[in-house]
Amino acid sequence: MDMQVSFLDRLFESGLLIETGVDGLYGRGGRFEDVIAAFERLIDRYGSADGAEAIRFPPGMNRAYFEKSGYMKSFPQLAGTVHSFCGNELDHISLLKCMDADEDWTSEQKATDIVLTPAACYPLYPTIAKRGNLPEKGGLYDLQSYCFRHEPSNDPARQQLFRMREYVCMGSQEHVTDFRQLWMDRGQQIMAEVALPVEIDVANDPFFGRAGKMLANNQRDQNLKFELLIPITSTTAPTACMSFNYHQDAFGSKWGLNQADGSVAHTACVGFGLERIALALFHHHGLDVDQWPESVRAALWS
């Protein structure tokens, strides 16, 4: 914890991150954004020739899609919903009185039709399903979005609002698992270019509750999720900065995603945690970008 707080304080002092008074909710300085933009260009150098369709969703998604996704069954502790005032003038007066008295003014807020996006790929599946069957070659999509997960923490690498860059592949089992392996190889190559120490390990999502432990064990046993880990605030518990996920036909079945021949599509995705990767670069190479190794600067800004 001391290492986390110390690094966070240095990030604040240098202006790379900007404190807001809420753990895990930070502004970003210009130099921090420059690093993320440069790293995304590096991702593009590896992925652009694949011909993925670029789609950019907002950080909020249709609540009906969110509910159908089953996210609340697995990760209720992480979800964020958008509520708004929907009352009349008397309700408004009551609300203001509560605020003046430092009382809870949120009790009359009602859920809207928007929830905060938990992962960049979640709005994609119903969107593509509405188009009909996939092309013969399957589907490949390039996404980037702010995402929300309710995990307040002093660890700067565990933010509540963060950006996720993803590639999502849809098609046959062989097609999407080959895609995942390709990006596991590429991920290590990319990190080698920017001189970051990595390891790849089997992983599981943070499923909720007792039943969640069984789901997590099944996910690990079937090698459905791998993570690329980089030490940032701990050497003994390195941070997941990329993930490589094979969903089998779970999303295909749920959303009616079908291959060209009508069979249920399998899906896989690779995700880059952009803030975490930027933090890894600042942790390993220093807070002054001008002093970074020339090879790293060349990889990012050449």
C-alpha positions in Angstrom: 0.0 0.0 0.0 2.8 2.4 0.8 4.3 1.9 -2.6 1.0 2.5 -4.2 0.4 5.8 -2.3 4.0 6.9 -2.9 3.7 6.4 -6.7 0.2 8.0 -6.7 1.6 11.1 -4.8 4.4 11.4 -7.3 2.0 11.2 -10.2 -0.1 14.0 -8.6 3.0 16.2 -7.9 4.2 15.8 -11.5 0.8 16.7 -12.9 0.5 13.4 -14.8 -2.6 12.6 -12.8 -5.0 15.2 -11.2 -6.6 14.5 -7.9 -10.4 14.8 -7.7 -11.1 13.8 -4.1 -12.4 10.4 -5.1 -10.2 7.3 -5.0 -9.7 5.9 -8.5 -11.2 8.9 -10.2 -8.4 11.1 -11.7 -7.9 13.8 -14.3 -5.0 13.3 -16.8 -2.3 15.8 -17.6 -1.2 16.5 -21.2 2.0 14.4 -20.9 0.0 11.4 -19.7 -2.4 11.8 -22.6 0.5 12.1 -25.1 1.9 8.7 -23.9 -1.5 7.0 -24.3 -1.9 8.5 -27.8 1.6 7.3 -28.8 0.9 3.8 -27.4 -2.3 3.6 -29.4 -0.4 4.5 -32.5 1.9 1.6 -31.7 -1.1 -0.7 -31.3 -2.2 0.5 -34.7 1.1 -0.4 -36.3 0.5 -4.0 -35.3 -3.2 -4.2 -35.9 -4.2 -1.9 -38.7 -3.3 -4.3 -41.6 -5.8 -6.8 -40.3 -8.7 -4.6 -41.6 -10.7 -4.4 -38.4 -13.8 -2.2 -38.5 -13.3 0.8 -36.1 -16.3 1.5 -33.9 -16.3 4.0 -31.0 -19.1 3.7 -28.4 -19.7 6.3 -25.7 -18.9 5.3 -22.0 -22.6 4.6 -21.4 -24.7 1.8 -22.9 -28.3 0.8 -23.3 -29.5 -0.5 -20.0 -31.7 -3.2 -21.7 -28.6 -4.6 -23.4 -26.7 -4.4 -20.1 -29.4 -6.4 -18.3 -29.5 -9.0 -21.1 -25.8 -9.4 -21.0 -25.9 -11.0 -17.6 -23.3 -8.7 -16.1 -25.3 -8.3 -12.9 -25.3 -12.0 -12.3 -21.5 -12.2 -12.4 -20.2 -8.8 -11.4 -22.9 -6.8 -9.5 -20.1 -5.3 -7.2 -18.5 -3.6 -10.2 -21.5 -2.1 -12.0 -22.4 1.5 -12.3 -25.8 2.8 -13.2 -26.9 6.3 -14.2 -29.7 7.8 -12.1 -31.5 11.2 -12.6 -34.1 13.4 -10.9 -37.5 12.6 -12.3 -39.8 14.3 -9.8 -42.0 17.4 -9.8 -41.5 20.9 -8.3 -42.4 19.7 -4.8 -40.0 16.8 -5.1 -37.4 19.3 -6.2 -38.0 21.5 -3.1 -37.6 18.4 -0.9 -34.4 17.5 -2.7 -33.0 21.0 -2.1 -34.0 20.8 1.6 -32.1 17.5 2.0 -29.0 19.0 0.4 -29.2 22.1 2.6 -29.4 19.9 5.6 -26.5 17.6 4.4 -28.9 14.7 4.2 -29.2 12.0 1.6 -30.7 13.7 -1.5 -30.3 10.7 -3.8 -33.2 8.5 -2.5 -35.6 9.9 -5.1 -33.3 9.5 -8.0 -34.5 7.0 -10.6 -32.6 4.7 -12.9 -32.3 6.0 -16.5 -32.0 3.9 -19.6 -28.2 4.3 -19.5 -25.6 2.3 -17.5 -21.9 3.0 -17.5 -20.1 0.7 -19.9 -18.2 -2.0 -18.0 -16.1 -3.2 -21.0 -15.6 -1.7 -24.4 -16.9 -4.8 -26.2 -20.3 -5.0 -24.4 -22.3 -2.7 -26.7 -20.7 -4.4 -29.8 -22.4 -7.8 -29.6 -26.0 -6.6 -30.0 -24.9 -4.1 -32.6 -23.4 -6.7 -34.8 -26.2 -9.2 -34.2 -28.7 -6.7 -35.6 -26.8 -6.7 -39.0 -27.6 -10.4 -39.6 -25.1 -13.3 -40.3 -21.4 -12.5 -40.3 -19.5 -12.4 -43.5 -17.7 -15.6 -44.7 -14.4 -14.4 -43.2 -16.1 -13.6 -39.8 -15.9 -10.2 -38.1 -13.1 -8.2 -36.7 -13.7 -4.9 -34.8 -11.5 -2.2 -33.3 -13.0 -0.5 -30.2 -11.9 2.1 -27.6 -14.0 3.4 -24.8 -13.9 4.7 -21.2 -15.2 1.9 -18.9 -16.4 2.0 -15.3 -15.9 -0.5 -12.5 -16.7 0.3 -8.9 -13.4 -0.5 -7.3 -12.3 2.5 -5.2 -8.6 2.2 -4.4 -5.4 4.2 -3.7 -3.7 2.0 -6.3 -3.3 4.3 -9.4 -3.4 1.2 -11.5 -6.9 0.4 -10.3 -9.1 3.2 -11.5 -12.8 3.4 -11.5 -13.0 5.2 -14.9 -10.4 4.1 -17.4 -9.9 3.5 -21.1 -9.9 0.1 -22.8 -8.7 -0.5 -26.3 -10.0 -3.8 -27.8 -10.0 -5.9 -30.8 -12.9 -8.4 -31.0 -13.0 -11.3 -33.4 -16.1 -13.3 -34.3 -16.3 -16.5 -36.3 -15.4 -20.2 -35.9 -13.7 -21.6 -32.9 -10.5 -22.1 -34.8 -10.6 -18.6 -36.3 -11.1 -16.8 -33.0 -8.6 -18.8 -31.0 -6.0 -18.3 -33.7 -6.7 -14.5 -33.4 -6.2 -14.7 -29.6 -2.9 -16.5 -29.9 -1.8 -14.0 -32.6 -2.4 -11.1 -30.1 -0.8 -12.9 -27.2 2.4 -13.0 -29.4 1.9 -9.4 -30.6 1.3 -8.2 -27.0 4.7 -9.5 -25.9 6.4 -8.0 -29.0 4.8 -4.6 -28.3 5.9 -4.5 -24.7 9.4 -5.6 -25.7 9.5 -2.5 -28.0 8.8 -0.2 -25.0 11.1 -2.2 -22.7 8.5 -3.4 -20.2 9.0 -6.6 -18.3 6.0 -8.9 -18.8 4.7 -12.4 -18.0 1.6 -14.1 -19.3 -0.5 -16.2 -17.0 -3.9 -17.9 -17.0 -6.4 -15.8 -15.2 -10.1 -15.4 -14.2 -12.6 -12.6 -14.0 -13.7 -11.3 -10.5 -16.9 -13.2 -10.3 -19.1 -12.4 -7.3 -20.0 -14.7 -4.5 -19.8 -18.4 -3.8 -21.1 -19.4 -7.2 -18.5 -17.0 -8.7 -15.7 -19.1 -7.3 -16.9 -22.0 -9.3 -17.1 -19.9 -12.5 -13.6 -18.5 -11.9 -12.2 -22.1 -11.4 -14.0 -23.2 -14.6 -12.6 -20.2 -16.5 -9.1 -21.0 -15.4 -9.4 -24.8 -16.0 -10.5 -24.2 -19.6 -7.8 -21.6 -20.2 -10.4 -19.1 -21.4 -8.6 -16.0 -20.1 -4.9 -15.0 -20.1 -3.4 -11.8 -18.8 -0.2 -10.0 -19.6 1.2 -8.8 -16.3 3.6 -6.0 -15.6 4.9 -4.8 -12.2 3.6 -1.3 -11.4 2.9 -0.9 -7.7 4.0 -4.4 -6.7 6.6 -6.8 -7.8 4.9 -9.7 -6.1 1.4 -9.0 -7.5 2.0 -7.5 -11.0 -0.8 -5.7 -12.7 -2.9 -7.0 -15.6 -2.3 -4.6 -18.5 -3.6 -6.8 -21.3 -6.2 -9.6 -21.4 -6.8 -12.3 -24.0 -10.3 -13.8 -23.7 -12.0 -16.7 -25.5 -15.8 -16.6 -24.8 -16.6 -19.8 -26.7 -20.1 -19.4 -28.1 -21.5 -17.6 -25.0 -22.0 -14.2 -26.6 -23.0 -15.8 -29.9 -25.8 -17.7 -28.3 -26.9 -14.9 -26.1 -27.1 -12.3 -28.8 -27.9 -14.4 -31.9 -24.6 -13.9 -33.5 -24.3 -16.3 -36.4 -21.7 -17.2 -38.9 -22.3 -17.0 -42.6 -23.6 -20.6 -42.6 -26.1 -19.9 -39.8 -24.1 -21.7 -37.0 -23.5 -19.9 -33.8 -20.4 -17.7 -33.8 -17.6 -18.0 -31.3 -16.0 -14.8 -30.1 -12.6 -13.7 -28.6 -11.2 -10.4 -27.6 -7.9 -8.8 -26.7 -7.9 -5.8 -24.4 -5.3 -3.1 -23.6 -5.7 -1.2 -20.3 -4.4 2.1 -21.6 -4.0 3.9 -18.3 -2.3 0.9 -16.8 0.2 0.7 -19.7 0.9 4.4 -19.4 1.5 3.9 -15.6 3.8 1.0 -16.3 5.9 3.1 -18.7 6.1 6.0 -16.1 7.0 3.5 -13.3 9.7 1.7 -15.2 11.2 4.6 -17.2 10.6 7.6 -14.9 8.2 10.5 -14.8 10.1 12.6 -17.3 9.4 11.4 -20.8 12.4 13.2 -22.2 14.7 11.0 -20.1 13.2 7.7 -21.3 15.5 5.3 -23.2 15.9 6.4 -26.8 14.7 3.0 -28.0 11.4 3.4 -26.1 10.9 7.0 -27.4 11.6 5.8 -30.9 9.0 3.0 -30.6 6.4 5.5 -29.4 7.2 8.6 -31.4 9.1 7.7 -34.4 
